[in-house]
Amino acid sequence: MSVAKKPSPGKDDTARDPASARVWVLIGDKAGDNAQVLALAAALGRPYRVVRLTYNRAYRLWNVALGARLVSLDCERSDALEPPWPDLVIAVGRRAVPVARWIKARSGGRTRLVHLGRPRAPYRWFDLIVTTPQYAVPARANVMHLPLPLVAERARHPATRPPGQHLVLLVGGDSGPWRLDADRARALARQAAQLPRAAGGRLTVATSRRTGAAATEALATALPPEDTLHAYGEPGVDYDTILATADGFVVTADSVSMMADAAATSRPLLLARLDHHPDPWQRLAAATRILPGYACAADLGLVARPRDLMAVADALVAAGHARWLDDNSDLAPVLPYDGAAARARVVARVRALLDGMERS
């Protein structure tokens, strides 16, 4: 077995000349999040510096309490934050918010902040927020809504085989109330393995960090001998190669980043639901959304709306870019998702922010 990991940049492969890199990209330990900010930075076509951050337990506090300070940052294990300060910071996730705001404060307020996903902080703190349906971020002048997260442009092998002859199953795992146990993993592997057989093809399964040992073992034992499992964390074939050589995909709908990667190929895409088992705290969080003042508290980042992971999948299916996996599924083509156009719209907004700085 081998690994299906998203590659991370080397220490200096994107920094170029750090002194002239007026765009900083803040990354952490989540491959899907890192891929989004790096995709945007690369698309801008300007020198950028990758800043790797590690956090301490203080990151669990509200961002409104942490302020524009570094109290949640493990400075010893993070890259140095030193002038010259950037014109633009691109960040993702709530943990990066205090760091981005600290950088802006050090620049005298000049640095522009672009945030991907959901910041769990007042939206007015950011020059631009780029978000997707699972976060239910309300419409604002500084908010852009996309159907899927940003993904990088990748080389694609020509689709010379019949559709789905090489089918790839991308597997996520437990996320909030969504669960992938051994039984569900076993059933998913057996169901997906049948799809390429009509074309005389094969199945490749790629797991992720969240898949878990029990689910990974269940996938391995359920696969026919001619199929392949690439387990996360083991050396071998990389994630980009798996994407490039696939003729079609089945993706578990808990992983928004993997859905985006598959949709960007414009090849047949089937989505698989995981089992829904909310615990008492998750039920309570969902119920509190009807309370007076909840929307205001959420806008301030004091409470977090539960992520609706199926909102992204439902939107893809409704738009014809994917279909749900069931016992009658086939690998018929789907409507292509134009990820390049979505990326271009975001790039235009970000460049406008930078152009405004240069004119001022």
N, C-alpha and C positions, 0 to 999 in steps of 0.2 A: 504494500500500500504506500501511497505517497501523498504529499501535502497539496491542498488547494488553497493557497494563501494569496491574498492580494499583496503584491510587492510593495515595500516601503522604500522611499528614496534613501540613498546613501548620505553620509554626513555632508558632503559638499557638492553633490551632483546637481542640485537646483539652485544653490545659493549664488553661483557665479561670482560676481564681485560684491561682497556684502556691503561695502561702503556705498555702492551705487544702487543697491536693491531697495527701492522706496516702497516696495510691497512686502509685507510680512505675512506669512501663513502659519497660523498656530495649529499644531497637531498634537494629539494625545495618543491613547492606546487602542482606539477603536478604528479598525481598518476601513469600515464603511464610511465613517465620518471623515477620516483623513483623505479618502479617495475623492470626496466631494470638494473639499477646499483646494486640493491640489489640481483637480480638473479645472476649477475656475481660474486659479492662478496661471496655469499653463495657457488657457484660452485667452487671457488678457494680452499675451505677447510682450510682457515687460519683465525685466529682471525681478526676481523675488527671492526672499530668504525664507527657508523652512525653519521654524522655531519649535523645537520639541519640548513639551511641557509635561511635568509629572506633578501630581497634586497630593496634599495631605488630607487628613480627615475633615478639616475645616470646610472643604468644598461642599459638604452636605448642608451647610447653612444657606439661608436665603441670600440671593444675590443682592437684594436691597440692604441686607445687613452687612455683607462683606464689603460693599462699596467699591471704590476704585483703588483697591489695595491688593497686596500680594500675600495676605495672611493664609490663603488656601493653597499657595504654591510651594512645592518642595524645591527651593532654589538650588540646592546642592545637586539635584538630579535633573534639573532643567537646563536648557540652553540659556546663555547669558542674555539679559535684556539691557542693551546699552545704546546710547546715541551713536550716529544720527538716527533720530526717530523717523519712522516711515510715514509716507503720505497715506497709506492704506493698510489696515489690518483685516485679514479674512479669517474668520473663526467659525467654529461650529460647536453646538452643545452648550449646556448651561455652565459647565466648569470653567470655560475659557472667558466668560463674561468679565469677571473682575480684572483679569490680566489685560484684556483688550482695553478696558476703561482706564487702567493704570497707565498704559502706554499713551493713550490719548491725553491724559492729564499731563504727562511728562512733556508732551509735544506742545503744551500750551493750548490744547484744544484743536490743534490743526489736523491731526490724524483723522481720517474717515474710517468708520467702522462698518464692515459688511458682515452680517451674521447669517449662517445657514441653519435651518431647522427651527428650533424653538429656544429662545434665550432664557425663558423663565425670569424675565426682568421687564421693567417698563419699556415699551416699544420705542418711546421717544429717545431712548439712549442711543439708538442706532441710526445710521444714515440709510441703511438698507437691510431688510430682512428678507431672505429668500426661503420659502417654506413649502411644505407639501401637505396633502389632505389629512394625514393622521394626527396632526397637531392642532387642527381647528383654530389656527391663528386668525383673528378677525381682519377684515379689510381695513387697511390704513394707507395713507399716501406713501409711506416708506416700506410697504410690504408687497412683495411679489409672490404670487401663488403659482407653483408649477405642479403638473400631474405626478412627476417623479423627481427624485434627486438628480443632481448633475452627475454625469459620468464623463470620463475621459474618452477622447477619440482613440480607438484601438484598430490595429490591423485586423482585417477579416479575411479568412481563406475563402476562395470562391466556393459557392454552394453548388458543386458539381454532382453530388449524390442525390438520391431521392429524398424528399423532405422527411426529416426524422430518422434517417438511416443511422446516424450517430446522434442519439438522444442524450442530453445531459440533464441529470436531476441535481438541482442545487438545493441543499438542505440547511435550514436554519435551526431553530430549537426553541426552548422555553423563552418566552418573552411576555412579561405581565401575566394575564390570565390564559395565554395560549401555551399549550403543552405538547411536547413531542416525547411520548414515552416509547418503550420498546415495541408495544403492540402496534401503535400507529406507525412507527418507523418501518416495521416489518411489512405491514399492509401497503404502505406507500411504495416500498421497493418492489414488491410483487406486481403492483398495478402499473408502475412505470416501466418495468422490464418487459411487459407484454406489448407496449406501444411500437417499438422499432422492429418487432419480429416480422410483421407483414412485409417490410421492405428488406428483410434479411439482414437487419442491422444489429446494433449493440447499444448498451446503456453504460454511461459513465456517471457515477455518483460522486459528488463533491460535497463534503461536510464543511461546517463552519465552527467557529469558536464556541458557539452556543449549543451545538448538537448534543454533546454529552456522551459519556462512555457507553451507557446502556443502549442508547439509540443507535450509536455507531456500530456497536456489535450486532444489533438486530438487523441493521441494513446489510452488513457483511454476510450474515448467515442466510438472508433471504434472497440474495442475488444469485442468478444462474452462473455457472463457472465461466462462461464467455464474457460476462460483464465485469466492470472494474470499479473499485471503490478507492477514491483518493481521500484519505482521512486527514483532517486538519492537524497540523503540528508534526507531520512526518515528512521527510525530505522527498523531493521528486518533482513531478510536473507542476508548473505554476498555473495560477488562476487564469491569466490572460490566454495561455495556450488552450486551456479547456474551453473558454468562451469562443475563441477564434475558430476552433475545429468543429463546433456543434452545428448540427442541422436543425435542431429544435430543442426546446427546453421544457422541463417541468420544474417549477420553483415553489417552495413552500411560502405561503402568503404572509408569514411573519417577518420576512426579510425584505424590507423596502429596497435596500441597496442592491440585492441580488436580482430583484424584479427589474430594477432600472438597468442593470447590466445586461440582462437577457433581452429586455424590450429594445435596447439600443441596437441590437443585431438585426432587427426586423425579421427574425425567423419565427416559426411557429412557437407559441408560448401557451402553456397550460399552467394554471395556478392551483395549488393544493392547500386546502384549509387544514389547520391543526385543531386539536380538541380544545374546547373553551371551558376552562375551569377557574372562574374567578374565586379568590379567597374572600373572607369577610371584609378585609380592609379594602380590597378592590371594589367590592359591591358598595361599600360606604362611600368611597371616592366618587363612584359614578352617581350615587344618589344625591350627593351634595351639590351637584351642578344645578339643581332646581332651586337652591336656596337664594334668598334675596342677597344681593351684594357679591355673589360668587363671581360674576363676570368682571367686576372691578378688581377683586382680589387676584383673579387670574391674570388680568392685564398688568398688575404690579409684580407678578411673579411670586405672590405669597402662597398660592395654591397652583397645582398643575392639573390641567384637564387630562384625564386618562387618554393615552394614545389610542386611537381607533385604527389599528393596523389594517383592518379589512376595508377601511375607506379607500385606501390606495388601490387595493386589488379590485374592489367593486367598480371604481372609476375606470380602471383599465379595461375591464370586461365590458362595461357600458359603452365605452368608446370603440370597441371592436379590436383593441390591441392585444387581447388575451381572451382565453376561455377557461372556465372552471374544469378541473379534472374530475371526471366521473367514470362510471363503468362503460359508458358509450363514447368516450372521448376518442378523437383521432388527431392526426397532426396536420390538419388542413391549414393553409396560410391564414395569417391574421393581418389586419390593417397595420402598416408600419407606423411606429411611433417616431416622430421627428425630434430626437433628442438634440441634434445639432441646432435646430431652430430655437429650441428652448434655451440652450446654452448661449446662443447668439443674443437673445433678448436680455439675458442677465448681463452678459459682457457689455452690451450697449449702455445699460443703466450704470454699471460700475465705471466705465470709461467717462461717462458724463460727470460723475462725481469728481474724478481726477481732473478732467478738463476744467471744471469749475474752479478747482484749487489753483490751476495754472493761470487762469485769467484774473484771479483775485490778487 
